[in-house]
């Protein structure tokens, strides 16, 4: 879980470096990225560690898992992306090739 948390931090950090049309959008996106992508793994990882390594009652374990699954599902469904966001980017135009 520590490895997943580490990659979550990197992934979240990448979302904070892009340029946005307005300062409000930039600040709002960065704040959202920092909380939802960067900080969340460090909250979920210890909870998962406790669930996997300590004896907890099955009922309590189920409730915690259900709450975590519900939160992650809701977060995934909250944003309705415009269709243009699903177009593939030709990264070869932006990243020079060495060979």
Helices and strands as residue ranges (DSSP letters): H 2-14, H 23-33, I 34-39, H 40-53, H 58-77, G 83-86, G 91-93
